[in-house]
Amino acid sequence: MTDSATTATAPVADWVTIVDLYTDPFPIYRRMREESPVHWVPAVNRYLVTGYDACHTIDNDQETYSADESGSLMKRAVGHSMLRRDDPRHLDERKSYGGVLKPRAIKQHWNQIFDENCRVQLDRLLAIGPGADLVWDFCAPYAAENLRQVMGLVNATNQDLQRWSQAMINGAGNYSDDPLVWAESERAFDEVDTALDEILPLLRRNPDHSLLSQMAASPIAMDSIRANMKMTIAGGINEPRDLLGIAVWGLLTRPEQRALVAADPALYSLVFDEAARWVAPIGMYPRETTRETVLGGIELPRGAHLGVVVGAANRDPSVFENPNTFDITREKKPHQAFGGGTHFCAGAWVARASVADVALPHLFNVIPTLRPHPDRPAREEGWVFRGMTSLPVDWDRSTVPAFPGSPS
Ligand code: HEM
């Protein structure tokens, strides 16, 4: 950050710490938003943008707010993917994904696979029994298995994918520059490269419906394929895992809303969006100004590093009434959990299908007495990436029916 950046007119939030953000960012966001939509935050060495309108402006103006941030942690963690490029190069790379993550492919191929994966993971959860941790014994392996198959990374295990995803995402969110976090992230980076080198030639000879098969046939340079596949592993597991965990937590702690959904399963789609609004799995993503500008009344210099805090925008009371409350009956308004503009999440349909159409209805149908564990507290943590980090659950064994059709 240049000296001129620190002399801009943004209020300075020198009271914000990374530890407090990680523990519970929402009171911090509220205090910041009440003062100004944009602050300079020394603890994270960037401006944090917490107002709904200001975040929306950034997403829709890539000429002023570039995704290609200098010194980007994401670029260091996974390489230079489409996520940190601007158009037209970004669009070329995005087009290289073809229709693999889109609704038609989901309907034709992936829904059935998500359904099978859900049955397997539910059987596993039931076998572990009451006391299981829903995040690690269901949400994480389910999300990893879905992505493993959508990507076609059949030469890696479910556990490999979970470890790679977490290690690279920890790197991308390593704002405190912890060397141990970088070491893990670099190890994952190398292991993914090895797996790609092994599988891509096979898929060139035997194409299938997977994303890697699509990439194997694309004219995109190998470096970009590597970076985009790593970015997709990083974002394609943890975010659906976290959204699923938050959605379950929202319903477990609000019995009246759970009853509404039980009576009308079409409402799981609202649960999905409300959970994404309430606790955005990607709470903050970066941008950099390409010229001097004014955002939400705040002057920004050229080269200013910004954090687009969609986790805060989604709780802006000027848009969402009682924003801190999980409420599936609230007036429908667009949240920003999947970003916006040219970088709108390419996996949003996969996330919706796997979480809202498959996992949530199956989970609550099969375990109708699911509830938080009485003795072991649930934990919700993070700010750059946020979700349930532990959700111990309990249920009445006697009320769990057999789950027909599970592959043995
Ligand atoms: C609940 C689940 C998910 C959430 C909340 C989420 C959120 C986001 C957000 C906020 C962005 C934009 C970030 C930025 O502009 O810097 C993004 C981009 C992206 N996401 Fe997701 N994501 C989810 C699931 C997935 C899944 C399952 C996949 C893959 C199967 C995926 C693939 C991507 C890709 C490829 C991009 C880059 C798009 C581009 O740059 O044009 N995401 N996601």
Residues whose N, C-alpha, C, O or C-beta is under 5 A from the ligand:
A	BS01	HEM	M82 L83 R94 T232 G235 G236 E239 P240 L243 P281 I282 Y285 A337 F338 G339 T342 H343 F344 C345 A346 G347 A348 V350 A351
